[in-house]
């Protein structure tokens, strides 16, 4: 798979080979890790201006995955 998505209590986490992101129920990222450079997840990049584009791209991917799952259910 290209990525994996999980959800608990309205919060979502997406993981791919390079990134891991977790967003709260409002869609705001509170965890962001560069898994290639930081596989032990020691440096949280969420909210840092230089990673804003990555956050946006990953949030969009979360929405795409959620939308696709609802289409497949119906």
C-alpha positions as CSV (number, residue, x, y, z in Angstrom):
1,X,0.0,0.0,0.0
2,X,0.9,3.6,-0.6
3,X,-0.1,4.6,2.9
4,X,-2.1,3.5,6.0
5,X,-4.9,5.4,7.7
6,X,-6.3,4.9,11.2
7,X,-9.0,6.6,13.2
8,X,-9.9,6.7,16.8
9,X,-12.4,9.0,18.5
10,X,-12.4,11.3,15.4
11,X,-8.7,11.7,15.2
12,X,-6.8,10.4,12.3
13,X,-3.3,9.1,11.7
14,X,-1.7,8.6,8.2
15,X,1.6,6.8,7.7
16,X,3.5,6.2,4.5
17,X,7.1,5.3,3.9
18,X,8.4,8.8,4.5
19,X,5.9,10.5,6.8
20,X,3.6,10.1,9.8
21,X,1.0,12.6,10.7
22,X,-1.8,12.7,13.3
23,X,-4.6,15.3,13.2
24,X,-7.2,16.1,15.8
25,X,-10.9,16.3,15.4
26,X,-10.6,19.8,13.9
27,X,-8.1,18.6,11.3
28,X,-5.1,20.3,12.9
29,X,-1.8,18.4,12.8
30,X,-0.3,17.7,16.3
31,X,2.2,15.1,15.2
32,X,4.4,15.1,12.1
33,X,7.5,13.0,11.7
34,X,9.9,12.5,8.8
35,X,10.4,8.8,9.1
36,X,13.3,8.7,6.6
37,X,15.4,11.2,8.6
38,X,13.9,10.4,12.0
39,X,12.8,6.8,12.2
40,X,12.7,6.9,16.0
41,X,10.2,9.8,15.9
42,X,12.2,12.1,18.2
43,X,11.5,15.4,16.5
44,X,7.9,16.5,16.1
45,X,7.7,18.8,13.0
46,X,4.0,19.7,13.4
47,X,3.3,23.4,13.2
48,X,6.7,24.4,11.9
49,X,6.4,26.8,9.0
50,X,8.9,25.0,6.8
51,X,6.7,21.8,6.9
52,X,3.4,23.5,6.3
53,X,3.2,22.3,2.7
54,X,3.9,18.7,3.8
55,X,1.2,19.0,6.5
56,X,-1.3,20.3,3.9
57,X,-0.5,17.5,1.4
58,X,-0.9,14.8,4.1
59,X,-4.1,16.3,5.4
60,X,-5.5,16.2,1.9
61,X,-4.4,12.6,1.6
62,X,-6.3,11.8,4.8
63,X,-9.5,13.5,3.4
64,X,-9.1,11.5,0.1
65,X,-8.8,8.2,2.0
66,X,-11.8,9.1,4.1
67,X,-13.9,10.0,1.1
68,X,-12.9,6.9,-0.8
69,X,-13.9,4.7,2.2
70,X,-17.3,6.3,2.3
71,X,-17.8,5.7,-1.4
72,X,-16.8,2.0,-1.0
73,X,-19.3,1.6,1.9
74,X,-22.2,2.9,-0.1
